[in-house]
Amino acid sequence: MSAPDVDMDRTWKGAMDDDVIRLRDQIDQLRQERARLKSLIGATAAASSLPGGPGTVSNARQGRTAVAAGRAAGDVKRPTREGIKANSGYQQHSGYHQHSLYRMGAGATMFEVRDPDPSAVDRGRVLGVRIEVCIKGKFLTPYYLLLVRPAPPALRLAIHKHTIPAALPLPALVAHYLPQTAAKTAMDPGAGVAPPPSQDLPGLVRALRRELTSYHLRIAFVESMHQEAKAAPGAPGLGDAVDAVDAVDAEGRDLRVHWADGRTARIRIGTVGDVRGGVVMRQDERDRDAERMLVGGDGRLEGLWERLEEVGRGGA
């Protein structure tokens, strides 16, 4: 090998060695950056577990204190743009995760607001209740109750405003759980008015949330049956046996069913998703075999599809 070839080979090997050294330096820098980001995220996570919750002022102070302590100890370097972006994404994800868990675990929350009306009772103090409803894995728009003390300083509450659907029996629930006055005793009318019974706000919220969940489940079920009944004849499902399925009332408790052979039915749905009863008419006579079939089995709405199909196809 000639001298120029030897020099060129040495030059080529030297360039390769320089590239290897440069790549190793970059790998070391990336490892240091990863360690710094892990330390920064760990400090933020430790701060978010302290009282005050993520996103609050106290939590932000705790996070800044932890990061500053890490910097003083040499564990955390000055954050770069990528580190700040990663930390922001972590905080957003953590907040969303906690918010979702909170909405699933706590179906109702209370808060305080103030009525801006200068003539409002109790100096405008209002107690709010937020009720969550989750149907088919999705949270619906929350429902709200606003309560006031009509005769302060007494602690008795009364409904001020609400967003509950009119189809639900809110007045009856309020009269049961938040009674205002007591009537005279029937045994001794001269005894005067008895002390008003105690109020049960948690009981009202539980009953109301149960009614709201049942209401939305019934409405969704009726809509799915209505769409299935509209299927073309011969298609899979109930389209060739049932002509129509509709809700008679706004609450979705009464269903009207019409079969292709001319029979009609009225079905009553309970609060917990059970079939309370039904009346099936064939011309001017009741079809009691079909009625027993509708409420048979486990008596649940989940099996009503098959029972309707069997009745419509002559299984009765």
C-alpha positions as CSV (number, residue, x, y, z in Angstrom):
1,M,0.0,0.0,0.0
2,S,1.4,3.4,-1.0
3,A,1.9,6.3,1.4
4,P,-1.0,8.3,0.1
5,D,-3.3,5.4,0.6
6,V,-2.1,4.9,4.2
7,D,-2.7,8.6,4.9
8,M,-6.2,8.5,3.4
9,D,-7.0,5.4,5.5
10,R,-5.9,7.1,8.7
11,T,-7.9,10.2,7.8
12,W,-11.0,8.1,7.2
13,K,-10.6,6.2,10.5
14,G,-10.0,9.5,12.3
15,A,-13.2,10.9,10.9
16,M,-15.1,7.8,12.0
17,D,-13.7,8.0,15.5
18,D,-14.8,11.7,15.7
19,D,-18.3,10.7,14.6
20,V,-18.5,7.9,17.2
21,I,-17.3,10.3,19.9
22,R,-19.9,12.9,18.8
23,L,-22.7,10.3,18.9
24,R,-21.7,9.2,22.3
25,D,-21.7,12.8,23.6
26,Q,-25.3,13.2,22.1
27,I,-26.4,10.0,23.8
28,D,-25.0,11.2,27.2
29,Q,-26.8,14.5,26.7
30,L,-30.1,12.7,25.9
31,R,-29.7,10.5,29.0
32,Q,-29.1,13.6,31.2
33,E,-32.1,15.3,29.7
34,R,-34.3,12.2,30.4
35,A,-33.0,12.1,34.0
36,R,-33.8,15.8,34.4
37,L,-37.3,15.4,33.0
38,K,-38.0,12.5,35.3
39,S,-36.8,14.5,38.3
40,L,-39.0,17.4,37.3
41,I,-42.1,15.3,36.7
42,G,-41.5,13.5,40.0
43,A,-41.2,16.7,41.9
44,T,-44.5,17.9,40.3
45,A,-46.2,14.6,41.1
46,A,-45.1,14.8,44.7
47,A,-46.5,18.4,44.9
48,S,-49.8,17.4,43.3
49,S,-50.4,14.7,46.0
50,L,-50.4,17.4,48.7
51,P,-53.6,19.0,50.1
52,G,-54.9,21.5,47.7
53,G,-55.3,19.3,44.6
54,P,-53.8,19.8,41.2
55,G,-54.2,23.2,39.6
56,T,-54.6,25.1,42.9
57,V,-52.5,28.0,44.1
58,S,-51.1,26.0,47.1
59,N,-50.2,23.1,44.8
60,A,-48.4,25.4,42.4
61,R,-46.4,26.8,45.3
62,Q,-45.6,23.3,46.5
63,G,-44.4,22.4,43.0
64,R,-42.2,25.4,42.6
65,T,-40.7,24.8,46.1
66,A,-39.9,21.2,45.2
67,V,-38.3,22.2,41.9
68,A,-36.3,24.9,43.5
69,A,-35.1,22.5,46.2
70,G,-34.0,20.1,43.5
71,R,-32.2,22.8,41.6
72,A,-30.3,23.8,44.8
73,A,-29.3,20.2,45.3
74,G,-28.1,19.9,41.8
75,D,-30.7,17.2,40.9
76,V,-32.9,19.4,38.6
77,K,-31.4,21.7,36.0
78,R,-33.1,24.7,34.5
79,P,-36.1,23.5,32.6
80,T,-36.0,23.7,28.8
81,R,-38.8,24.3,26.4
82,E,-39.3,20.6,26.0
83,G,-39.3,20.0,29.7
84,I,-41.9,22.7,30.3
85,K,-44.1,21.3,27.5
86,A,-43.8,17.7,29.0
87,N,-44.7,19.0,32.5
88,S,-47.7,20.9,31.1
89,G,-49.0,17.8,29.4
90,Y,-48.5,15.8,32.5
91,Q,-50.5,18.3,34.6
92,Q,-53.3,18.4,32.0
93,H,-53.5,14.6,31.9
94,S,-53.4,14.3,35.6
95,G,-56.1,16.9,36.1
96,Y,-58.3,15.2,33.5
97,H,-57.8,11.8,35.1
98,Q,-58.7,13.1,38.5
99,H,-61.7,15.0,37.1
100,S,-63.0,11.9,35.4
101,L,-62.5,9.7,38.6
102,Y,-64.2,12.4,40.7
103,R,-67.3,12.6,38.4
104,M,-67.6,8.8,38.4
105,G,-67.1,8.4,42.1
106,A,-69.0,11.4,43.4
107,G,-72.3,11.5,41.6
108,A,-73.4,14.7,43.4
109,T,-71.4,17.7,44.8
110,M,-72.4,20.8,46.7
111,F,-71.2,24.4,46.3
112,E,-72.1,27.9,47.5
113,V,-73.2,30.8,45.2
114,R,-74.6,34.2,45.9
115,D,-77.8,35.6,44.3
116,P,-77.0,39.1,42.9
117,D,-80.6,40.3,43.6
118,P,-80.4,42.8,46.4
119,S,-83.8,41.7,47.6
120,A,-83.0,38.0,47.7
121,V,-83.7,36.1,50.9
122,D,-81.0,35.2,53.3
123,R,-78.8,38.0,51.9
124,G,-78.5,36.1,48.6
125,R,-76.9,32.9,50.0
126,V,-77.7,29.9,47.8
127,L,-76.7,26.3,48.2
128,G,-76.1,24.5,44.9
129,V,-76.2,20.8,44.2
130,R,-74.7,19.4,41.0
131,I,-75.9,15.9,40.0
132,E,-73.9,13.9,37.4
133,V,-75.5,11.2,35.2
134,C,-73.4,8.8,33.0
135,I,-75.1,6.9,30.3
136,K,-73.4,4.5,27.9
137,G,-69.9,5.6,29.0
138,K,-70.6,9.3,28.5
139,F,-71.4,12.1,31.0
140,L,-74.5,14.1,30.2
141,T,-75.0,17.7,31.0
142,P,-75.1,18.0,34.8
143,Y,-78.3,18.9,36.5
144,Y,-78.5,21.5,39.2
145,L,-80.5,22.2,42.3
146,L,-80.4,25.7,43.9
147,L,-81.7,25.9,47.5
148,V,-82.3,28.8,49.9
149,R,-83.3,29.3,53.5
150,P,-86.7,30.9,53.2
151,A,-86.8,31.9,56.9
152,P,-83.3,32.5,58.2
153,P,-81.7,31.9,60.7
154,A,-83.7,28.6,60.5
155,L,-81.7,25.9,58.7
156,R,-84.7,24.6,56.7
157,L,-84.2,24.6,52.9
158,A,-86.5,25.1,50.0
159,I,-86.0,24.8,46.2
160,H,-85.1,28.1,44.6
161,K,-84.3,27.0,41.1
162,H,-83.5,23.8,39.3
163,T,-82.8,22.2,35.9
164,I,-84.6,18.9,36.5
165,P,-86.8,17.7,33.6
166,A,-90.4,18.5,34.1
167,A,-91.3,14.8,33.5
168,L,-89.7,13.8,36.8
169,P,-91.7,13.9,40.1
170,L,-89.5,16.6,41.7
171,P,-92.4,18.2,43.7
172,A,-93.3,14.9,45.3
173,L,-89.7,14.2,46.2
174,V,-89.3,17.6,47.7
175,A,-92.5,17.3,49.7
176,H,-91.2,14.0,51.1
177,Y,-87.5,14.9,51.8
178,L,-87.7,18.6,52.4
179,P,-91.1,19.2,54.2
180,Q,-91.7,22.7,55.2
181,T,-94.6,22.6,57.7
182,A,-96.6,19.9,59.5
183,A,-100.4,19.7,59.5
184,K,-102.5,19.5,62.6
185,T,-102.9,16.1,64.1
186,A,-106.1,14.2,63.2
187,M,-106.6,12.8,66.7
188,D,-106.5,16.2,68.4
189,P,-107.2,19.2,66.2
190,G,-106.9,21.5,69.1
191,A,-103.4,20.5,69.9
192,G,-102.1,22.9,67.3
193,V,-99.5,22.4,64.6
194,A,-96.8,19.9,65.4
195,P,-93.1,20.7,64.9
196,P,-92.1,20.3,61.3
197,P,-90.4,17.0,60.5
198,S,-86.7,16.9,59.8
199,Q,-85.4,17.4,56.3
200,D,-83.1,15.0,54.5
201,L,-81.2,16.7,51.7
202,P,-78.8,13.7,51.0
203,G,-81.9,11.5,50.7
204,L,-83.4,13.9,48.2
205,V,-80.2,14.0,46.1
206,R,-79.9,10.2,46.1
207,A,-83.6,9.7,45.1
208,L,-83.3,12.4,42.4
209,R,-80.1,11.0,40.9
210,R,-81.8,7.6,40.8
211,E,-84.8,9.1,39.0
212,L,-82.5,10.9,36.5
213,T,-80.5,7.8,35.7
214,S,-83.5,5.7,35.3
215,Y,-85.2,8.4,33.1
216,H,-82.3,8.6,30.7
217,L,-81.9,4.8,30.5
218,R,-85.6,4.4,29.7
219,I,-85.4,7.1,27.0
220,A,-82.3,5.5,25.4
221,F,-84.0,2.1,25.5
222,V,-87.2,3.4,23.9
223,E,-85.2,5.1,21.2
224,S,-83.3,2.0,20.4
225,M,-86.5,-0.1,20.2
226,H,-88.1,2.6,18.0
227,Q,-85.2,2.5,15.6
228,E,-85.2,-1.3,15.5
229,A,-88.9,-1.5,14.8
230,K,-88.4,0.8,11.8
231,A,-86.1,-1.8,10.2
232,A,-87.2,-3.0,6.8
233,P,-89.2,-6.3,6.6
234,G,-86.9,-9.3,6.4
235,A,-83.9,-7.5,8.0
236,P,-82.3,-9.0,11.1
237,G,-84.0,-7.9,14.3
238,L,-87.6,-7.0,15.0
239,G,-88.5,-5.1,11.8
240,D,-90.5,-8.0,10.4
241,A,-92.5,-8.5,13.6
242,V,-93.1,-5.1,15.2
243,D,-94.4,-2.1,13.3
244,A,-93.8,0.6,15.9
245,V,-92.6,1.1,19.5
246,D,-93.2,4.5,21.1
247,A,-93.3,6.1,24.5
248,V,-96.7,7.2,25.6
249,D,-95.6,9.6,28.3
250,A,-92.7,12.1,28.5
251,E,-91.2,10.1,31.4
252,G,-90.8,7.0,29.2
253,R,-92.6,4.7,31.7
254,D,-95.4,3.6,29.3
255,L,-94.6,2.0,25.9
256,R,-97.0,1.4,23.1
257,V,-96.2,-1.5,20.8
258,H,-97.9,-2.4,17.5
259,W,-97.2,-5.7,15.7
260,A,-97.6,-6.5,12.1
261,D,-100.5,-8.9,12.7
262,G,-102.6,-6.1,14.2
263,R,-102.0,-6.7,17.9
264,T,-101.2,-3.8,20.2
265,A,-99.8,-3.6,23.7
266,R,-99.2,-1.1,26.5
267,I,-96.2,-1.9,28.6
268,R,-95.3,-0.4,32.0
269,I,-91.6,0.1,32.9
270,G,-90.5,0.5,36.5
271,T,-87.8,2.8,37.9
272,V,-85.2,0.0,38.2
273,G,-85.6,-1.2,34.6
274,D,-88.2,-3.9,35.2
275,V,-91.3,-4.6,33.2
276,R,-94.1,-4.0,35.7
277,G,-96.9,-5.2,33.5
278,G,-98.5,-5.1,30.1
279,V,-101.8,-5.4,28.3
280,V,-101.9,-7.0,24.8
281,M,-105.1,-6.6,22.7
282,R,-106.0,-8.8,19.7
283,Q,-108.8,-7.0,18.0
284,D,-111.3,-6.6,20.9
285,E,-110.0,-9.3,23.2
286,R,-107.0,-9.5,25.5
287,D,-104.2,-11.9,24.6
288,R,-103.3,-13.1,28.1
289,D,-100.7,-15.6,26.9
290,A,-98.8,-12.8,25.2
291,E,-99.1,-10.7,28.4
292,R,-97.6,-13.4,30.5
293,M,-94.8,-13.8,27.9
294,L,-94.0,-10.1,28.0
295,V,-93.5,-10.0,31.8
296,G,-91.9,-13.5,31.9
297,G,-88.3,-14.5,32.2
298,D,-86.3,-12.3,34.4
299,G,-88.8,-9.4,33.9
300,R,-86.0,-7.1,32.8
301,L,-85.9,-4.7,29.9
302,E,-82.8,-6.4,28.6
303,G,-84.8,-9.4,27.5
304,L,-87.8,-7.5,26.2
305,W,-86.4,-7.6,22.7
306,E,-86.6,-11.4,22.4
307,R,-90.0,-11.5,24.1
308,L,-91.5,-9.0,21.7
309,E,-90.0,-10.9,18.8
310,E,-91.5,-14.2,20.0
311,V,-94.9,-12.6,20.5
312,G,-94.9,-10.9,17.1
313,R,-93.9,-14.1,15.3
314,G,-96.7,-16.2,16.7
315,G,-94.8,-17.6,19.7
316,A,-97.8,-16.9,21.9
